Amino acid sequence: MEQSRMERWNELEAAKNAAMSILSASTETQRNYKPSAESWSMIQVIQHILFSEGGTLGYMIKKTSSGWEVLDRVGEEQIANGSLLVNRLASGEKYKAPAVLPEPDGEENLESLEKRWNSLREKYAQFLNQLPIEFNDRLVFKQPAAGMLTLDYALDFLAEHIKHHLPQLEALKSSQSAV
């Protein structure tokens, strides 16, 4: 894996580890606590992240199944959209989950989530390691709010997506501790 992609991968792994650290330091009651019927529990937040990551990888695998050389090249519009997307997530503002993602049901335990996430990350590593460097400029990832983006923007998005949810996880843990 090339250096800039390795840095993105490490950032994504660090974000995952931060989320798992919060969950691991929480009780089962805290992980399943929902402040209201419309709110998500900590488990549901992680399920949502896994749906996003899994859908993103599935889309990229399908998109590249005919070969990287047939994919469109990135242009100024996609660069601007990618930057906007990443900055938007980093802003801390709340956004509704895209309709393409299933609603998390919360019917999972910490061990199951961790196992699924680790398995998904192994698949990501395999995918990333097979990318020829000359195709870094190809549009491979479709994000509902930003459109088609490169693999690097996909990795940036996924890392920022997790970081975007870290305060939510901390708040859920803290609010249940105070009850």
N, C-alpha and C positions, 0 to 999 in steps of 0.2 A: 504494500500500500504506500503510495507516495506521501511525502511529509505533510502537505497541507490537509490531505484527507485523513491522515493519521491523527492530526491535531483535532479535527472535527469529530472523529470517532472517539477520541479520548474525552472530549467535552460532552458528548452524548453519554458515554459510560459514567462520567462523573455526575451528570444530572440524574441518571438512573440510580446510582449508588446513594445520592442524597435523598431521593424519594424513598428508597428501600430502607434507609437508615431511620427515617421518620416513622415508617410503618413498623419496623422491627422494635423500635423503642416505645411502641404503643401497645396497649392491651387489646384483646379481642373486642371488648366492649367499645373502646375508642375507635377501632377500625371500622366498626359497623354502625356507629352513631350517625344519625341524620338529624340535623337541626330542625328540619321541617319535611313534610311529605314530598315537596318539590326538590329538595336539596339532595345532593349526593353524599354518600358516606366516603370515607377514605378508600375503602375497597373499590367502590364505584369509580372514583377518580382514577385509580390505577387501571381498572378495566378499560375505561375510556382511552387512556394513553395507549394501552395495548391494542385496542381496536384501531386507533390512529396509526400506530407503527406497523401493525400487521397489514392493514389496508394499503399503506404506502409501499411496503415491500412487495406485496402482491401485484400492485399496479406496475411497479418498476420492472418486475420480472416479466410480466406479460408484455409490457411495452418494448422490452429489449429482446423478446423471443425471436424476432425476425432479424436481429443483428443491430449493433450500435450504429453502423454506417448509414442506415436508412432513417435515423432519427433527425429531426430538425435541429439546427444550431441555435444557440441562445442569441438573442438580440438585446438592444437597449431596453425595450419594453419589459422583457422578462427579468433583466437585471434589476430594473427599478421595482418591479412587482415583488421580486424576491427580497430585496432590501426592506421594502415597506412591510411585508409580512413578518419578517424577523423582528423589526423594530416595533411593530404593533404588539406582538406577543411580549416583548420585553417591557412594554409600557406599564404593565400591571392592570390595564383595563380589563373588564369582564366581557367575554364574548360567548354567544350561544354556540354550542357544538354544531358542526355541519350536519344536515339531515341525512347525509350518506352514511354516517356512523350509527351503529345500533345503540340502543339505550342500555347502559350497564345495569345488570340486575342485582349486583352485590352478593350473589350466591357463590362465593368463593372464599377460600381461606388464604392466609399469607403464604403458606408453603406452595400452594397451587399457583398463585400469581407469580411468585419468584421463579418457579420452575418454567412456567410459560414464557416469562420475560427472558430468562437465560437462553431458552431454546430459540426464541425469536432472534435474539442478538447473535447467536451462532449462525443463523441463516443470513443475517445482515453481513456478518464478517465474510462469509463465503461469497456473497454477491459482490461486496466491495473489492475483494481480492481478485476477482476475475475481470475487473474493468480495465481495459487498455487505456493508458494515460492520454492517448491522442483523441479520446472521445469525451474528455471532461467538459466540453462545451455543448454537449447534446442535451436536449430537453427530454427528460425521462420521468418526471414527477408532476402530477396534476393535483394542485391544491385548490379546493373549492373557491377560496377567496382571492387567490392570486393567479390561477391559471397554470400553464406549463412552466416548469422550472428545471434547473440542472440538479444532478445528484448532490453537489455541494450545498445548494440551497435546501434540498430535502434534509440533509443531515443537520444543517443549521436550524431549520424549522423544528425538527424533532427534538433537538436539545432545548431550544427555547420553549417549546410546548411543555416539556416536563418542568422546566424552571418556572414557567408561568403558573403551574399548579402547585408548586412547593408552598407558597404562602397559604393556599387553601388547605393543604394537608396539615400544616402547622396550626392553623386556626381551628380546624376540626378537632385536632388532638387537644389543644388548649381548652376549647369550649367544653369538651366532655370532662376534662380534668377538674373544671370549676364546678361541675354539677354535683 
